[in-house]
């Protein structure tokens, strides 16, 4: 059986060093939110656009 080494994209130790807020920012940046945003914009319809 061949063993194929896989390179890591990031080390978990790098993430552990970050604070809670920095980890939250990473999560929010990488969440797929396009469908959610479309639904919210549809629900708003032609209402106020104070906070797009």
Buried (B, 14 or more C-beta within 10 A) or exposed (E): EEEEEEEEEEEEEEEEEEEEEEEEEEEEEEEEEEEEEEEEEEEEEEEEEEEE
